[in-house]
Amino acid sequence: MDDIFERVHAQVGCPFLSDLPNYPSTVYRYLLQIGPEELSQYPRRQLEDFSTYVFSVPYDVLREALAKRAPLPLPKKERSEC
């Protein structure tokens, strides 16, 4: 099992891990592709840290949105791409 931060960073293509919070829509679309089942293979603490860092929401909020394939409330200011 790899690190969720590194996996998403590599897939999204941002230059730095610290860029991920600037592109929450891009990250969220990728997480929809992964799906909640595959995400559940990562340690809960790591998912909490990731969700809080990138989206500023608890993992339970992110997990529910992913399960429903619902939009996640995201900040209005966002860069267009990495």
N, C-alpha and C positions, 0 to 999 in steps of 0.2 A: 504494500500500500504506500502510495506517495503522499506528499503534503498537499492539501487542498489549495493553499496559497500558491505554491509552485505550479501546480497543474493548471489552475485558472490563468495565472500569469503567462505561462507558456502558450496557452491556447488563445488568449485574448491579444497577446502580442504587444503589450505595453512595455516601454523600455525598462521600467522599474516596478517592483512590487508596490511601492508607495503611490504609483499612479492608479491603481485599481479603484480607489474610491472616487476618482474623477470620471469614471466610465461605468456607473452602476447599471445602465440599461444593457450595455454590451455584456457585462458579467452576468446579469440576470438571464439574458437570452442563452448564454452558454450553459448556465445551471439548468435551464429548462431542457436543454438537449441531454444533459447528464441524467437528470431525473432524480427524484427524492430517494429512490431505492438505492441507487449507486452512491449517492451522497451519504447515506446512512452507514456506509462502510468506514467512514472516517470517524475518528474519536469525537465524541460529543463536545468536548472542550474546544477542540480545534474548529469545529463548525460554529460554535458560539463566538469565538474570537474572530473568525472570518466574517460572519454576518454582521457583527458589531462594527468591525473595521471598515468594511466595504459599504454597508447599507445603513448603518446606525440603527439597526433594529435587532431584537433578540432572534436567535435561530428559530424559535417556535413560530414567529411571525413569517419568516422566510419559508420555512418548511410548509406551512399551511398554504401560502400563496403558490408555491411550486406544485403542491398536490392538487390544487384547484386550477392550476395553470392561469391564475389570476394575475392581473398587473400588480406590481409592488409599488406602493407610493414612493416615488423617487424625487429628489430635488430637481427644481426647474433648471438650474444651471448645470450643464454637463457638456463636456467636450464631445465633439462629434465622433472621433475615433482615436485610437492609440497611435 
